[in-house]
Amino acid sequence: MLTIQSTSQFISYYPLLCRFKHYPLHLVLLTRDGLNQQKVQRVFTESACEHADNVILHDLTNILDPLEQLDALFSDIQTKVLLQSDTPVHPTLKALIDKHQITHIALPEKEIIHALWIPDLSIGALQNWNKIDIKLVIITDRRPHSLSRLLQSAGKSKYLGDRVDLMIHMEQSADRATRMLVNSFVWKQGVKFLRHRVKKGGLMPAIVESWYPSHNDEYAVLLEDDIEVSPLFYVWSKYSILKYRYSGNKDAYRLMYGISLYAPRNLELVPSGRVSFDPNSVLLPAHYAPQTPYASQIPCSWGAVYFPEHWREFHAYLIRRLQDLNLPKHSEVRVISVPGSRSDKWKKSWKKYFIELVYLRAYVMLYPNFYDFEAFSTNHVEFGTHVKSEKRQSVIGTFMVPLMQRDTLLAQLPDHRLPFFEDLPVLDLWGQLQTHESLDAKASAYHAHVSSCPRKVGSFDPSDLFCLVDGPPDPPQVFPMSRKSPKPPVLVKEAVQPIEYKYRTDHTKEEEEQGKNTLVELGPKPIDVAQLSAVEDKSKGKDDELVDLENDLDTLNRIYYTLNPHHLDFLEDEKMDIEDEMEEMDGLEEEDVQIVEE
């Protein structure tokens, strides 16, 4: 049921009214400004409203006590969901909503245009609208400019009238500018929570410990500070959660562990190294429609929603899996190691262990697949100060994707809706087209290889994965090293000869002794090292996935330049410098030849 209290509300809701084709919509008119049933029907007729036959009008404009009549309507049609504008609700109406146990959806009028997917959802899914509790979880260290960009983009997003709490986790080394920024930032969508570590732990505990769900309707959008989000990231998240978590599909509930906001341009788990990737190169030959979203096993760390049951299972899995690090070097225990996944060489990345769990459970994550990699989050490729800015600029196009600014979500989706779970294309860790059955078969076979316990499907309990098996451990996997461009030779143009200095004193010994005493009294005092803070170990907890990414920069350069040869203009100055150096080298060689001849 939808109630209209003014003509302006009718205009705002009109794009939504003609989309209800799966079940009828009861439209109740409570206006006092002249809008009535005849005028609404005329609008439907003149505008060729596609599904006007599914809109049942109830004109209560001339009734003195419309709420009494509304009470009768609630009983007669067994109302389950009530759509309204987010204007204050009359106390009597609020009592009626509670009496009939109706789900009340209050949408801001300006954001109705971003919720046109509501008719695609079942009544059962819509009844969970207010149960969903999405947390925005941000992990930051000492990049206040990046953090500010992320916070500003999140603050401008559309939240459909929902309360969304913000949780910011600062590393121990967060600088003063970062702390001032998070303290002063005003968050209007919900409550702001701040956390600050007192001991540096690295990226893995920073991510994994940033969120633990308190109930099965709580979700987390995990964001690092070099991410930027689209104004529509929450719209995409809520639509997808309602579609795949609350529509009654048990397989979707069990197998889908999250929703990616990001659209990747490359694959990082291929044994030979990172390669470029376009999902349409796999999906179109398989006769999937363009812009079809897909389910992939790869967990996204550049903006994604994670689901509560799967995240709890990951916590339990990680606690047990990290115990394997304490095994002796030549232990005969067979440990989990995803065959053929480059993540196996990572040691300190949380994704390494999440990938193991995903592989053993045949889990998948939903990925967007819009035109030109348009997505709901992007990465600004800010590795750290040790990465040269020109190298970052040369690969930034490989990772940065355009953010969806205008709401073309439904316009780009095939049939203007999200596919059913069973109709989603399924890709494995290496970007190959699979089925849920084939992924489950591989998971079952590998489970038998690493654990002697029977496999428990859908339990969200990883204890069955750690039963010892008879047999030797698997040999360590070997992956080719990332190719690196050779460093240019060091050119020595001038040799600095050692200089011998001779000193002559022009003062007496008495004057020298007096000067020493003065220096002791007035000069700098000795440093008390006991009062100094400990030197930060920058290598501690460094994410192996990030190291692997940095090592692939040259490979990414080649991928990007091959795909975008028109983006090489900024390298002209660098090419000129190289040519100048080559000319200088040739000149030096000619001088050496002349010296030898002489």
CORSUL-V518111 format. One record per backbone hydrogen bond with DSSP energy under -0.5 kcal/mol. CO is the residue of the C=O (numbers start at 1). NH is the residue of the N-H. E is the energy in kcal/mol with one decimal. If there is no record, write none. Layout:
# CORSUL-V518111
CO;NH;E, CO;NH;E
This chain:
# CORSUL-V518111
1;83;-3.4, 2;28;-2.9, 4;30;-3.3, 6;10;-1.8, 7;11;-2.2, 8;12;-2.0, 9;13;-2.5, 10;14;-1.3, 13;16;-1.6, 13;17;-1.4, 14;17;-0.5, 14;18;-1.0, 16;19;-1.5, 17;20;-0.8, 18;51;-0.5, 19;21;-1.2, 25;27;-0.7, 25;56;-3.1, 26;2;-2.8, 26;28;-0.6, 27;29;-0.5, 27;58;-2.6, 28;4;-2.8, 28;30;-0.6, 29;60;-2.0, 36;40;-2.0, 37;41;-2.4, 38;42;-2.1, 39;43;-2.2, 40;44;-2.2, 41;45;-2.2, 42;46;-2.8, 43;47;-2.0, 44;49;-2.3, 45;48;-0.9, 49;52;-1.3, 51;54;-1.5, 52;55;-1.7, 54;25;-3.0, 54;56;-0.7, 55;57;-0.6, 56;27;-2.8, 58;29;-2.9, 58;60;-0.8, 60;63;-1.0, 63;66;-0.5, 64;66;-0.5, 65;68;-0.8, 65;69;-1.1, 66;70;-2.4, 67;71;-2.0, 68;72;-1.5, 69;73;-2.1, 70;74;-2.6, 71;75;-1.5, 72;76;-2.6, 73;77;-2.5, 74;78;-0.5, 74;79;-1.5, 80;103;-2.6, 81;83;-0.5, 82;105;-2.9, 83;3;-1.9, 84;107;-2.5, 90;94;-2.6, 91;95;-2.0, 92;96;-2.0, 93;97;-2.5, 94;98;-2.0, 95;99;-2.4, 96;100;-2.3, 97;102;-2.4, 98;101;-0.7, 102;104;-0.6, 103;82;-3.0, 103;105;-0.7, 104;106;-0.7, 105;84;-2.4, 105;107;-0.7, 107;86;-1.1, 108;111;-1.6, 108;112;-0.5, 109;112;-0.9, 111;114;-1.3, 112;115;-2.1, 113;116;-0.5, 115;118;-1.7, 117;120;-1.4, 117;121;-0.5, 118;121;-1.7, 122;126;-2.3, 123;127;-1.8, 125;128;-1.6, 126;129;-1.9, 128;131;-0.7, 128;132;-1.2, 132;134;-0.5, 133;135;-0.6, 133;219;-2.8, 135;137;-0.7, 135;221;-2.9, 136;138;-0.6, 136;167;-3.3, 137;223;-2.5, 138;169;-3.2, 139;225;-1.3, 140;171;-1.8, 143;147;-2.6, 144;148;-2.6, 145;149;-1.9, 146;150;-2.1, 147;151;-2.8, 148;152;-2.6, 149;153;-2.1, 150;154;-2.4, 151;155;-2.3, 152;156;-1.0, 154;157;-1.2, 157;159;-0.5, 159;162;-2.6, 162;164;-0.5, 165;136;-2.8, 166;193;-3.3, 167;138;-3.2, 167;169;-0.5, 168;170;-0.6, 168;195;-2.5, 169;140;-2.7, 170;197;-2.4, 171;174;-2.0, 175;179;-2.1, 176;180;-2.6, 177;181;-2.1, 178;182;-2.3, 179;183;-1.7, 180;184;-1.9, 181;185;-1.6, 185;187;-0.6, 186;188;-0.6, 189;164;-1.5, 191;166;-2.6, 191;193;-0.5, 193;168;-2.9, 195;170;-3.5, 202;206;-1.3, 203;207;-2.4, 204;208;-2.7, 205;209;-2.3, 207;210;-1.2, 208;211;-0.6, 215;218;-1.4, 217;133;-2.8, 219;135;-3.4, 220;222;-0.8, 220;306;-2.5, 221;137;-2.4, 221;223;-0.5, 222;304;-1.1, 223;139;-2.5, 224;227;-1.7, 226;380;-2.2, 228;378;-2.1, 230;233;-1.7, 231;158;-2.9, 232;236;-2.3, 233;237;-2.0, 234;238;-2.9, 235;239;-2.3, 236;240;-2.0, 237;241;-2.5, 238;242;-2.5, 239;243;-2.1, 240;244;-2.6, 241;245;-2.3, 241;246;-0.6, 242;246;-0.8, 248;250;-0.9, 249;253;-2.0, 250;254;-1.9, 251;255;-2.9, 252;256;-1.9, 255;257;-0.6, 255;364;-2.5, 257;307;-2.1, 258;366;-2.2, 259;305;-3.2, 261;376;-3.0, 261;377;-1.0, 262;264;-0.6, 265;277;-3.6, 267;275;-1.8, 269;342;-1.8, 270;273;-1.9, 275;267;-2.9, 278;281;-1.9, 279;282;-1.4, 279;283;-2.5, 280;284;-2.0, 282;286;-0.5, 283;286;-0.5, 283;288;-2.1, 284;287;-2.1, 289;292;-1.1, 291;293;-0.5, 293;425;-0.7, 294;296;-0.5, 294;367;-2.9, 295;427;-2.9, 296;365;-3.3, 303;261;-2.7, 303;262;-0.8, 304;222;-2.2, 305;259;-2.2, 306;220;-1.5, 307;311;-1.9, 308;312;-2.3, 309;313;-2.1, 310;314;-2.1, 311;315;-2.1, 312;316;-2.3, 313;317;-2.6, 314;318;-2.9, 315;319;-2.3, 316;320;-1.7, 317;321;-2.9, 318;322;-2.5, 320;323;-0.8, 321;324;-1.5, 322;325;-1.2, 323;326;-1.5, 324;327;-1.5, 328;331;-1.6, 333;335;-0.7, 338;341;-1.6, 340;342;-0.5, 341;344;-2.1, 342;345;-1.5, 343;346;-1.5, 349;352;-0.7, 349;353;-0.7, 350;354;-1.9, 351;355;-2.9, 352;356;-1.3, 353;357;-2.0, 354;358;-2.7, 355;359;-2.5, 356;360;-2.1, 357;361;-1.6, 358;362;-1.4, 358;363;-1.5, 364;257;-2.6, 364;258;-0.6, 365;296;-2.8, 366;260;-3.4, 367;294;-1.6, 370;373;-1.4, 371;374;-1.6, 372;402;-0.5, 374;370;-0.8, 375;404;-2.7, 376;230;-2.4, 378;228;-2.0, 381;383;-0.8, 384;387;-1.4, 386;388;-0.6, 388;392;-2.0, 389;393;-2.5, 390;394;-1.5, 391;395;-0.9, 392;395;-0.8, 392;396;-1.2, 395;398;-1.7, 395;399;-0.7, 396;399;-0.8, 396;400;-3.1, 399;379;-0.5, 402;375;-2.7, 403;405;-0.7, 404;232;-0.6, 406;408;-1.7, 408;412;-2.1, 409;413;-1.3, 413;416;-2.4, 414;417;-1.1, 420;423;-1.5, 420;424;-0.6, 421;424;-1.3, 425;295;-3.2, 426;434;-3.4, 427;297;-1.3, 428;431;-1.7, 432;428;-2.0, 434;426;-0.7, 435;439;-2.2, 436;440;-2.1, 437;441;-2.1, 438;442;-2.1, 439;443;-2.4, 440;444;-2.6, 441;445;-2.2, 442;446;-2.4, 443;447;-2.3, 444;448;-1.9, 445;449;-0.9, 446;450;-1.5, 447;451;-2.2, 455;457;-0.7, 456;459;-0.5, 461;464;-0.7, 462;465;-2.2, 463;466;-1.2, 466;468;-0.5, 467;452;-1.1, 489;491;-0.5, 490;492;-0.6, 491;493;-0.8, 494;496;-0.5, 495;497;-0.7, 499;501;-0.6, 508;512;-1.9, 509;513;-2.3, 510;514;-2.1, 511;515;-2.1, 512;516;-1.7, 513;517;-1.8, 514;518;-2.0, 515;519;-2.1, 516;520;-2.0, 517;521;-1.8, 518;522;-2.7, 519;523;-2.2, 527;529;-1.1, 528;531;-1.7, 529;532;-1.1, 536;538;-1.2, 537;540;-1.2, 539;542;-1.7, 541;203;-1.2, 543;547;-1.9, 544;548;-2.7, 545;549;-2.0, 546;550;-2.6, 547;551;-2.2, 548;552;-0.9, 549;552;-0.6, 550;553;-1.5, 552;556;-2.7, 553;557;-2.3, 554;558;-1.9, 555;559;-2.2, 556;560;-2.9, 557;561;-2.9, 558;562;-2.0, 559;563;-2.0, 560;564;-2.4, 564;567;-1.8, 565;568;-0.7, 568;571;-1.7, 569;572;-1.9, 571;575;-2.5, 572;576;-2.2, 573;577;-2.2, 574;578;-2.1, 575;579;-2.3, 576;580;-2.5, 577;581;-2.3, 578;582;-2.3, 579;583;-2.2, 580;584;-2.3, 581;585;-2.3, 582;586;-2.3, 583;587;-2.3, 584;588;-2.3, 585;589;-2.2, 586;590;-2.1, 587;591;-2.1, 588;592;-2.3, 589;593;-2.1, 590;594;-2.2, 591;595;-2.3, 592;596;-2.2, 593;597;-2.3, 594;598;-2.4
